[in-house]
């Protein structure tokens, strides 16, 4: 994938260090959480298309946004028939866990909506996030604030990948211990708060 087109799934919601490890260094490792997420998405994509009550549901739709400079694959896009006979997309992103404190999932979904707007030449007001816990949809409104944040994140992500630089990560036990890239990142020994002199002193004291 060109560095100017980060993935909607594997770049936009990530922290800078995670993004750089995956897209700059081409590094990847899997743990239980990522494996469960991968299997869940494969299950969603297994049904390619179906129509129920006048709504066509398409899975695994390829997306591209020139404005954001991103490409990706949508989990689910519902196509609702409008009064004039056209189809209006409604993106639904599936997540294995619970709603998060940050807006990463909303940014990812908004990026999908903005790509669909370009592809279908329509305006999309909202979409939904479906979380495995508690197994229900959370509505997301694509307001100006979220759209602006999505553009900023996409721009920053493209710039980071193009720079070829991997930022150092400060160790955070809850966040880092749950990350599948923990052993590749090693924030406790190479993190932002660690200097070469501090490492040397620690080795001498040991």
Order of alpha helices (4+ residues) and beta strands (2+ residues): beta-alpha-alpha-beta-beta-beta-beta-alpha-beta-beta-alpha-alpha-alpha-alpha-alpha
